[in-house]
């Protein structure tokens, strides 16, 4: 397998620390609100990674945290705790909010066929581990106490901005709108490891510590939880691209300072799901949740299919037009695949060849678009239905689209359409929304070369075969 490593910004041959086993850490949700469909895109693509590794024969240990304390509304240690913000909004306790939105998150994951991690750990369950890690960082000279809080001192590192060259002046307090100064810090980019009551007196969750009654910073929890369940050497760390700085940058700083050696080999970042007006954001109050799509009649797996049509390292633009095209293609595809019967002999040679093509797709930086195309290629084979059914069952171990499960109901009198062409139309719509007109033109031209003319209308794109 080859994976793009965000840390080196190159595609590299994936080699785990221990042969045959892969330790993965994925940043879990901050459970102060529903996960929006942009958040869920990240978890879908991480799920595709985990399933691909398993498909290729690796034993995967995936650890995920649940942030139920410590994540402030500003990533630079400003604002109130997001959990407290959610509790105030709904007039409930922090733990009531945490439980409700944790349950909602895993309900969404189940609807999207996202596998449960090997280990799920709420941050509030690892306070002793956080305190121990902070104590060692202080003892080793990487952290300091100031104003009742504990901060990591980035000046102790040879290199801090590991995910790209940042201009330190551009990151200073006052340059970015909405970031308040913290006079306790030696350097503007130092980050908090532990807050005490001197920071936020109205914080609901607090614990005794060597530095006073307080609570952990957001960044320390992921490092400590990963170390507890994945050990000192992490193979792959996943998350949304917005976490690369400062969250993942800070994780690397504190983890490697604590361990004294390199911590994580590969960083797997999923790019944003955007709307036509920009990034989907909870802070702006402009976001869609999976339940909203379900109430509008969309199958959650149609949204998974929509995400799989695009590469995880490309921004994906959401529009109802694009989702409509994907939903139609998915419905037609699943109708065809679920109708396959266990008839005929298994063609071993065809099985081997098709599996190799599928493995090549997912092994090339988790190319889910090509993996979906491999399903359509199977349907075109001149082999028995039993062979096609066996291959699609095999591929669906990664795609997780329930391709062999009949739909709950069929829509009568629906205009027929080729699901492969509809899938290409959905990809073209997404490319146009992302203003990637070269890709949109490529898809149109490729279809035209096959005698298929696309017809753009106010209600969407249709096609005709010449």
C-alpha positions, 0 to 999 in steps of 0.5 A: 500500500502507498499512502500520502503522508501529510507530514512529508507531503509525499506518497510513501510505501506504507510499512508498519512498525510491527509486521502485519499489525497497524496501530491507528489513532483517529481524533474523535468528536467533541460531543457538544453538538451533532456531528455535521456531514462534513465531520462525517465525511472524515469518519467515512474516509477513515473507515475506508482506510481501516477497511482497506488495511484489513482487506489487504491483510493487516490486523488493525488496532484503531483507537479513538477519543471522545472529547468531553472536556478541554476543547475551547472555542478557540484553538489557541487557548481562548474562549470557553470550553465547548462542552460548557457552551453546549450545556449552557445552550441546552440548560443541561449538565456537561455530562448529560450533553456528552452522553446525548451527543456521543449516542447521536454520533454513534447512531450516525456511524451505524447508519453510515456503516462506519465500523466501531474503533477497537478502543473508544476512550472519553477524555474524562476517563484518563485524567491520571494519564494526562497529569502523569504526562504533564508532570514528566514534561515539566520534569524534562524541561519542556513545560512550565507553570505560569499563572496557575496553568501549565504550558508547553514551551515550543522554544525547547524544540528544534522544529515546531511547525512540522506541517509546513513553514508557518510565519511565527509573526502571522500566528501571534495574538492580535494578528488573527481576529478573535484571539485573546492574549495570554500573558502567562505564556513565554511564547505566543505559540506556547499551548496549555497542557493544564488549566486551573480555576484561575483560568475559568471559574465557571468550568463544571468539570474539575479535578485535583492536580499538582497545579491546583484544581482544574482540567486538561487542555485539549491537545494533551488528551489525544497524545496520552490516550494514544500512548495508553492504547497504541503504545509508543510507536504509532503507525497512522494518525487520522483527522480532518485537515483543519486539525493539522495546526495547531492540534496535531502539531501540538500532539507531535511536540508533546508526544515526542518530547515525552517519549524522546523519539519519533512518535507517528510515521504517517499522517492521514488528513481528510480535506473539507466538505464545503458548501457553495459558500465555503467550509461547513462550520458549527461555529457559524451555525451553518451545517447539515446533519445526517438526520436532516438528510434522512428526513429529506428522504436520502438513504445515509448510504447514498451519502457514503457513496457520494463521499466515496466518489471523491478522493479524500485528499480533494475538497468535496463540494456538497450540493443537493444536485450532486447528492441527488445524482449520487443517490440515483446512481447508488439506488440503481447500482444497489438494485442491480447488485442485490438482484444477482443470484447464486447461479453458475460456477465461480470463475477463479481466474476472473475472481483473481484478476478483478480482486487484483484491480480492486486491491490496486485501487485501494492500495494506491492511497485509498482511491475509493473512486476507482474502487467504486468503478471496480464494482461497475467493471464486475457487472460488465464481465461475461461471467456467472452471476455467482462470480459477480456476486462473490466479487461484489461481496468481497469489494463491499468489505471495504465500500460498506454500501450494503450492495447485496442487500435489497432496498427496502422498497423499489420506486415504481415507474422510474426512468431507467438509467445506467448507474455507471453514467449516473455516477460519472454525472455525480462526479462531474457535478462535484467537480463543477461545484469545486470549480475544477472545470478541467476535471468536469470537462474531462468527464464530459469528454470521456463520456462523449468519446463513448457516445454519451452526450450530457444535457445540463438542465435547471433541474440537473444533468441528464444524458442520451446515448448517440 
